Amino acid sequence: MRISIIGGGPSGSSAAHDLARKGHEVHLFEENSEIGIPCHCTGIVTKVLWEHIPKKKELILNELKSVRIHGPSTFTDVPLSEFVLDRAGLDKYLAQRASDAGVSIHYNQRFTGVQNRQLMFSSSDTQSPKQADVLIGADGPRSAVAKATNIFGERRFYLGVQATASGNFVPDRFEVWFGTVCPGFFAWLVPESESVARIGIAALESPQKYFQPFIKKHAKKIISYQGGPIPWFNKSSKQFTMHNGLPTYLVGDAGGLVKATTGGGIITGIMSGQLCAQAIEQQTSYEKLLAPLKRELWLHDFMRSMLNKFSDADYDHLIELMSTPKVKNILFNHPREFPSRFLCKLLLAQPRFMKFLPKTIM
């Protein structure tokens, strides 16, 4: 069975690796001449990542011990253990791991559509269309695979803008800002070291309006810019279809499988790629295997919808409630990927969080 994967990011390479190890003929098509370039990601992850891929020290640029959460007029520090990755290095490592497992990687291949189970590409060579028995879309938020197979659906995006910049930073602490500094999402500062950090914001519209004053305040010199769309998870979105007899799967950002609270998609992308490979190998339902992950993403969406109704006073009150030792201990011991494991514990530790529940029905 010939399996074709469009996109060489973490989700595509993870699916490719697992399928090739099971003996499938796997072809991965990357539109750029180099995997991992350009990079549009902040690259901060929790320890959950190492449950899904080997922990490689060379991929870790920095280890973080706390996060400073800023409201409009207050802040609190919460202990944690997280990692700042060499984001391009992660993509290259996962692609090489897939190649070592037997995956054929094709560069400079821009997917343009499907015709009678033939995959069409715009490329610099003169190769003919590629035959596929299974198609996996791992081609990012605006997935051409999803569009070509009619499962793109209704999507909303945050627009992220980020700069890698020089300055003076606390190397083991990242920071986030909520409220009017960036309505509807948040701003961040993630240090790579004492002198370099990734600083950015995301917004539903006009991100530059909020980014420019923020970066001027926190950076000395811009080294490079990054940015791009961040999908907002939609619980009704589809990640599988039979398109003219061609089984088609969506993984990672292409399937909208991103945490709405943070915009993070590295770990959920890798998880979905692995689940997709499992579904194909076992000839079982991908949607059923995805259901537990999608429930967690629905909770992230629930929290994001609530946060988007907060006033500045609400954010300050939230941060005040988060400042208690019991709450900080729960947050330290429960990575944010799985809110089902800690939300009830938070309510028991700090019942005054219940004050915010009416925001969910306003």
N, C-alpha and C positions, 0 to 999 in steps of 0.2 A: 504494500500500500504506500503510495507516494503522498507525503504530507508536506504541504507548502505553507510556510509561515512568513507573514509580511511584517517586517520590523525587527530590528536587532537590539531592542532594549531588554531590560531584565525579564519582563513577562514572556517575550518571544523566545529568548535564549533559554529560559527555564523550561518552557514546554518542549523546545527542541531537544535539549539535553536528555530529558526523561524519556521522550519517545525514541530517540536514537539508541539509548541504552537497552530498550526493549526490542531492538532489531528492526525498527521501521526505517524506511528510506525518507530522510527528512532534508528538505531544502529550505534555507532561510534567506529571504531577500531583503536587502538593506538598500535604501535609496541613496545614501551617502557613500562617499569613497572610504570612510573610516567609521567604525562603530564607536559611539560615545561622543562624537563631535557632529554638530554643536551640542552643548549641554545647556539645559533649561531648568535645572533642578537645584534646590538648596542642599539636598543630600544629607539630611539629618535623620537618623533611624534609631529605633529602640533595640534592645537586646533580642527581641523576637526574630530579627533577621537571621541570627545565628542558629535558629531552630530549623531554618530552611535551606541555608547554604553554609559551606565551611567558613569559619572565621579566619580571615586573612589579615594579618597585621599591616601588610603593605597597603591595604585599601583604607585604613583608618588614619585620617589626618589629625584628628583630635578626639579626646574623650571628655565628655561633659558631666559635671557633677551636680549641677543645679540649673534651674530656670528662674529668672526674675520676671514675674508677671506684673505688668503695669496697667493700672486703671487710669482714668483721667487725672486723679489727684492722690492716688495711693499705689503701693506695690507690696508684693510679698515674694519671698524666695522659697522655692520648693525643691527639695533634694531629688535627684534622679540619677540614672546611669544611662547615658545615650552616646551616640557616636556621630562624628562628622566624617563623611566618606569622601574619598576621591571618586567623584561621581562618574567621570569618564572612565576611570580605572575599573570601577565596578562593572560597567557595561562590557569593557574589553575582556575582563576576567571571565564573566559569564559566557560571552561569545566564544572565547577560546576553550572553555570547559565543554561547551556544546560541540565545537569542532573536534576536540579530542575524543568525544563520544561517537563521532562519525557523521556529524551534520555537515552538509555542504553549504557554505555561505557564499552568496552572490552579491557583489557590491554594485553600486551605481544602477540599481534596478528600482525604478519608481512605478509602483503598481497603479494601473489606470482602470482596470475593470475585469469583468468575467464575461466570456462568450462561450456558451456551450461547454462548460467545465474547463475551458481554456483560460488561463490567467494572462492578462495583457499587461505589458510593461513598456514604459518609455525609458530607453537606455541608450548608452553610447555605442553598443554593439549591434549586430544585425541578427541576433538569435531570434528564432521563431517563438510564438507563444508557448507557455509551459502548461503541460497537462497536470491536473491535480485530482487526487481522489478525496482529499480533505484539505480545507482551507482554514487557516487560523489568522485572524486579524490581531496583530500586536502593534499597530501603526499609529498609536497616539490618539489624543482627544478628538481630533477631526477625522477619524478613521475613514480612509477611502474604501476599505473593505466593508465597513458597516453601511456606507452609502451605496456601494455597488450591489449589495445583497439585500437592500431595503430594510435594514434593522437599525438605521441610525437613530430614528425616532426623534422625540422632542428633547433637546439638550440645552442646558444652561451652563455657562462657563464663567468662572472668575478669570480675570486677566492679571497675571502676575508680572511684576517688574522687579528685578533684582540687580544689584551691582556687587561685584567683588571689589572691596575697597581697603585702603590702608588706614590705620588709626591706632589708638591705644585702647585695648580691649582686655577684659577679664577672660583669660583663656579657657577656663573650665566652666563658664556660665554663659548660657544663651539667654536672650531676652525677647519678650513679646509685648506688644502694646495693643490695648483694646480701647474702643470708644471713637471719638471724633477724629482721632489721628488717622483712622482708616475705617470708615463706616461699613458695616456689613461683613467685615472679615478682621484682619489684624495685620500689624507690621512686625517684622522680626529682625533680629541681629544675631547671627550664628558665627562665632569665631572659629577660624581655622588655627589661629595662633594669637599671641599677644599683639601682633601688628597687622593681621589680615582677617577680615570678616566678610560674610555674605549678608548683605543688608537689603531688605526688600519689603514690599507690600503686595496685597492682591485686592482687587475690587471688582464689582460687577460691571462697572463702567468708569471711564476716565481715571485710570490708575495713576497716570503721570501727575494729575492734580494733587495727589497725596504723596506720591513718591518724591517729587523734587524737594519740597521743604524738609521731608524726613531725612533724605540722604545728605542734604547740606548740614543738617544738625549733627549727624553721627559719623560722617566719613571725612577723612582728610584729603584723600586722593582716590579717584576712581581708577581701578585696574582694568576692569572689563564689565560689560553688561550682559545680563541674561533675561529671559522672560518668555512667556507663552501662556496659552489657555490652560486652565485647570478645570476639569469637568466636575460638576456638582452631581453627585450620585442621585439617580432617579430609580426608585424601587420598582417601577413598572418597566424599566428598560429590559431589552432582550439581549442575551449573550449567545444564543444559538438559533440557527435557522437551517432549513434545507432549501437551498437556492437552486432551482432547476436541477434537483438531484444531487447537488454538491453540498455535503455537510460543512457548515461554516460556523466557526466559533470566534468569539471575541474575548480577549484577555486584557487585563490591566486597564490603562487609560482608554484604550479603544472600546472597552465595554463599560466605561464610566465607573470602574470599580476603585473609587478614590474616597478617602475619608473627608466628608464635608466639613468637619470641624477644623482640620488643619491643612487640607489640600494634599496630604501625603499619599503617595501611591506606590512607593518602591516595594514595600512588604506585601501589600495587597495584590500588587501586580505579579510578584513572584508566586504567591499562593495561588492565584487564579491560573497562572501558567501550569503549575504542577497539577492542579485539579483538572484542568483541561486535558493534560496528557493522561491522567488516570482515567478520565471518562472515555477517551479514545481507545486506550489499551484494554479496558475492561468492557467496552461496548455498553456503557451505562449512561444514564442521564447526566449531562453536564449541569443542567439547571438544578437538579437535586443535590449534586455534590457542592454546588455554589451556595445553596440555601443558607447554611450557617454563617458564611462570610457575609452574604447579603443582609442577613439580620443584623449583624454588627454594623454594617454600613448604614442601614436604616436608622439605627440608634444615633450614629454620628449625624445623619441628616436631621433627625428629631432635635438634637442639641443645637445644631447650627441654626435651624429655623427659630428656635427659642432665643438664641443669642442675638439674632438679627433684629429682635424686637426690644432689646435692652436700651435703656437710656444710659447716659454717663453715670448717673447716680446708681443704677442697677449694677453696672460693672464695678464701681467702687465697693458696693455692698457685697457682691460676689467675692471679690478679692479679700475683703475683711473676713468672710466666712471660711475662706480657704486657708487662712493664716493659723488655724489651730493645729496642734501637733497630731491629733488623730487623723485629720483630713490629709495632712502632708504625708503621713505614714502610709495611708491607703494609696495615694497617688504614686508614691515611691515604689510600692510593691506590686502595682498592677499597670503594666504597659498600656498605653492609650488605644492600642489596636482593638481591644475587646471590652467595650464599655459595659456589656452585660455582666461582666465579672466584678465590677466595682461600683456601679451606680447605686444599687441598693445599700451597699456598705457605706457609701458617702451620705446617703439620707439618714441612716441610722446613727452615724457619727456626728452629723450636723443637721438636725431636723429642720433648721431654719432655711435650708435649701428649698424646702417645700414652697416657700414664698414665691419662687419663680415659676412654678408649674402653671399658674394661670396664663403665663405668656404663651403657652403652647396652643391655647384656644382663642386667643385674642384676634 
